[in-house]
Amino acid sequence: MTQDLVKSSPPAAPSGEDVATEGQEHDLRQFVIFVCGSEVFAVDMAPVQEIIRVPDVVRVPLAPATLEGLANLRGKVLPIINLRRLFGFEERDDDDATRALVIDLGQPLGFVVDRVSSVVGVEPSCIEEVGSLAATVKTDLLCGLIKDVGGFPMVMELDFKRLIDTEFTAITTLARHGAAALAETRGVEEEEEEDADELQLVSFEVAEQEYAIPIENVQEIVQFPEQVVKIPRAEPHVIGLMTLRNRLLPLVSLRCLFDLPPHTADEHSRVLVVQLGEFAVGLAMDSVNEVLRVPWSAVDAMPKLLARHDDLSDIEQICRLDEGQRLVSIISTDRLFRHSSIREALNSVEDMDYDNRTDDDIEGDEQDDDEEQMVVFRLDKEEFGIPIESVQEIVRLPDELTHVPKAPDFVEGVINLRGSVLPVIDQRRRFGLPTVARNDRQRIMVFLLEGIRTGFIVDSVAEVLKIPKTAIEPAPQLSSEQARLIARVANLEGQKRMIQLIEPSQLIAKEQRVELEELTETPA
């Protein structure tokens, strides 16, 4: 995109123009003179941010006809509006002279004009009332007439504030949610670059304080074990050893590590299995909250003064959510593993594990690929699993969902997820289960289904679990829909659990996806 004029460089009056005396110079008003169709217009220079060549745009379905689309202007979404189309002039292709005026009256908008003629200074006394002007443009969109300026006998001053207020209310709303439409049409490489600008975290609570660990360091999330083996002479924060698929895993209490009050494990307690190189440690916490996608711009380093404090040395960064009202401490697993007591526990486990290895254990090491990693969630009393790679994120259920008029009946409502409209479906209704009152344990699991981001309400997210393929078998075919949606079941006999495995592509029928795609263009 070639930029022609940036407001930070005040233009000089063009040759041939009458220049005011030095005493009157401060009274001059500066205007941009431009041509659109058969008419010549002027706009006050004050709200004009810059003048650019017409950029490439992303077409937005169901948008007003005057909207060319959305452009990316240095990382910001810019709606591009066709003034010819707005005024009912004959359509024409852009050429080398075509420009877009970027005007900011509360929300930057780009207006396509045939050409920009000049920037001139005009004394207020030279601007006349519109009166009974006969023009193709409605006079209520004009705020004055300038005669004999810029080589034109008459120039109409266009009131862009009134134009925006009367014609573009929907577009300014759309601009606040336009990032989603822009992202949907970007190439794969651009999407990967965008993902690189975000930090994905697993958040959890310890003593009513919220912490998080980068998701790439989380191997899995499991329930707190019924049996823990104590390690002799271990530090208080090393709870002991737990068994995870025939392997020993040191279990560390974050409450004790952070010198917080002790807590007895309950049904909400979870263990985050974090991986660092060849070592793994289970971190015991009160509950797992959600999977977060946080832009790096919302992440700050721990202040150096606090980072030197022993109690805070394991916290590397702080992320600011909900406009700074919610602060989440990001734990550094690198620093966590430097604790001498944890290293001693790891060494003890390594020795015990090696001494007690069986041929089955060694064979199991060679069969890590024979497992599937699933996110397990609950509906009523049942457990369901879905491949972890299909889950984009897990977010809290807001206090209220926005109900969209004439939305499909299978959609519970929509939420605004970082500027993107996210349709939300109640998975209970989808499965024909009775509805329940909203509660703090419910979560929205976000999936990308053939390019359409969709959220499903579940009762709770239990854990991330690695399931041996030997424990997975075909599900009984009770109906054609059920056979497509739940084709397999994980039978975990040792844990007395049966987890129904969902095929993500079957969550929404093809005809319903069309309705969802239209809904995502509705401002939240």
Phi, psi and omega in degrees: 000128181261125181267128183265323184212129174244140190297337183294347178250095184299129182284150176275153178294136183291157179297147178093350180271148174287125181258134182290159176291164183299326181290334182260357189299325183288347179273348182293140171255136181263137182230149169262123179263128180219161182246136175218118184065230180262009185246157178243131184234164173228148174226138178302137185291338188305310182275358181280111182281318179193168176238123188231161169291154183294120183278166171294143183235159172258122180289139182247116178301146176066013179278162176302150183296334181283347180275115176294321180155197181247136179243159176257110180250097181051049176087356179251145178279125183237113174293135179249122186246136181267108181291326177303313182294323180297318183272359179078019178283163179296138180293148175209153179284151176292149175226192184296338182271343184296137180224165174240124174273120178269110185243129183242106173238053184110331178209120180299132177225144177255126181249120182279126177234160183295316176195155174260126185274306185193173171240124187231158172258133184230134174286141180306328182292344181272358181260123183255163176292156180293317179059226184259038181302134175259113181212165179285346180262138179301131185292340179288351175264003179250149179235009176169169178236136177242124183257145175053061179223139176064023180085007179245140181293328181211133180232132180268127177277116183273131180272091184291331178297313179293323179300316181291316182297324185267329188253336193234029176301315181294323182290321179295325174293318180299325182298327180290339180246012186287342182300326181294316180295324179293319182292326184296334185256001178288158177289169182299320182296319180293323178296321179294322178295322179294318178299326180293341179274004180238151175249125181259126188232151167257117183260150182207169182244141173222116181054046177063018173247145185259130178232172178206157176228136177307136188296334181291343178266355181264117180280315177193170177234125183230165177288155179294132186290153177286331183234131178232130180268125181287145176258124181301138176058026178279158176296154183303328183280352173269102185296319182153210181243140174239159178258128178230105182050056175067016175237148178274139183225124175293138183246123185245135177271118178290330177301311180292321181298324180264011178057046178253160183303144180294161184210134177278131182298141178226195184293342179272343184296143180223164176238121174269119178270110182257142185245134174219103185066232181268357182260152176222144179224142174266124178257117181276132181220166184291318180193156174261132183269294188193172171260126185249144167247113187241125175295145181300334179295341180263008182249127179242148175290149175298130178309137186303323181298318180284326183297336179280346180287133185303320183292341184246007185292340180275352181262120187264323185216164175233132175249142183256120180240164178052050178058038176086357180282342182235116180251130181239125180275127182263119183276134176271113178293332177300313181289325181299321183283355178278348179300127183299324181293323178290321177297320178296320178296320178297319179295320178297318180296319181299318180292313181296319183294318182292318182294331185257010181293142176245171178299327179294323179295316181297319178295325179294326178299327182278356184241029179301331180287349181269033178230155173238135181265123186236144167270121183260128177231165183242143169227119185059236181259003185260153176250139179231150179235150179216140183305135186297329182291343180271349181268116180285314178194169179231124185233161177292154175275122180293166181299325180221144172261145177277122180269123183264126178303140178063021176288156177304145186292343179275355179265125180287326181168193178228157172230161176264108181254095181052049176085357180251137178284121182246110174294141183238129181244134177279113184294335176297311179297322179300325181264005179073025179267155178296144180285157179231162178293147178298142180212171186290341183278341182292149179223161172252119175266126186257125179240156172250105185253102182051049177084356181252117179281124185224142179250143179235127179280128175235160182296319177191156173258119188277307187189170167254125191228135172269121184248124177298138180297336179292341180267358182258133182218162179300142178277151175299137181270101182264336175201164182295319180294316179297322182295326178284318185282316181237085184271344184224163178217140177262118181256098182263086187296318182299329180262000182055047182229145174230118185247122178278128186261125186264140173271110187304323184295344182260005181296326181231133178292156184300318182292333178285333181295327178298316179295322179294320181298321177293323183292328182292346177272358180275125180302137179280000000 
